[in-house]
């Protein structure tokens, strides 16, 4: 197990390094000059040249990349003399728009994205797996057909359409809750829940439909396996057969998809956060794209990559625990 973990960690490090290199190159191949972005369009050429020197943009690209990677792990002093600025660990640079450290901006927004991601994931896993198992156990019945038709409709709805319908019906027509705004859980747990329930449902609806269809197919396939028939032949109750012998192996592909989906969501659900005005990482990424705030774009890209590859590692470890054969891969 230790060798398996070491191989996976080395793979993650190599993946993140490649992503960092590609992102860094794209960052400097864009038509917007970082020095001009930082200084402003009204700066004179000599001022822009000074800014380029202070930012280290006059060094070869490979040297700049080395400084950038080293700063993530050890911090960095940006500039020199009276213009020197200390960027502490982990240093992803400073935002061109606000002048704040990119790491601080991302950490300020991460609790919102984490709240949205975890809540939505719990909803779609709960309802998706429950609907899938129910549909599989009532195969070809009216319940099965109803669930499958409903999942097709839910998966076909765009996120922005679902959000607008929910806002109109729940907030405007029924006036059940106010327009969502983010409240920290530590400040008001009830307010936190009330304001996130619509974004959770919006984000979870389409995913729950996909999970329901996948769970249905997997459970039907597993219940037809010889070991399940053997368990039934021993006289075990159907509920025990399904729960102990059928459900666990059937959920293996669901674990894979959950790891990928949760990693992506923690990086920020851009559309959902923008529609509901939630100050999360996704909303920060959208705003940074509109303003060409390149250091923030780079930082969020690397943060997203970290969450995705970390989720993959968790999935690999779960697989290795469930099936020892996975440790050999």
Secondary structure, 3 states (H helix, E strand, C coil): CHHHHHHHHHHHHHHHHHHHHHHHHHHHHCCCCHHHHHHCCCCCHHHHHHHHHHCCCCCCHHHHHHHHHHHHHHCEEECCHHHCEEECCCCCCECCCCCCEHHHHHHHHHHHHHHHHHHHHHHHHHHHHHHHHHHHHCCCCHHHHHHHHHHHHHHHCCHHHHHHHHHHHHHHHCCCCCCCCCCCCCCCHHHHHHHHHHHHHHHHHHHHHHHHHHHHHHHHHHHCCHHHHHHHHCCCCHHHHHHHHHHHHHCHHHHHHHHHHHHHHHCCCHHHHHHHCCCCHHHHHHHHHHHCCHHHHHHHHHHHHHHHHHHHHHHHHHHHHHCHHHHHC
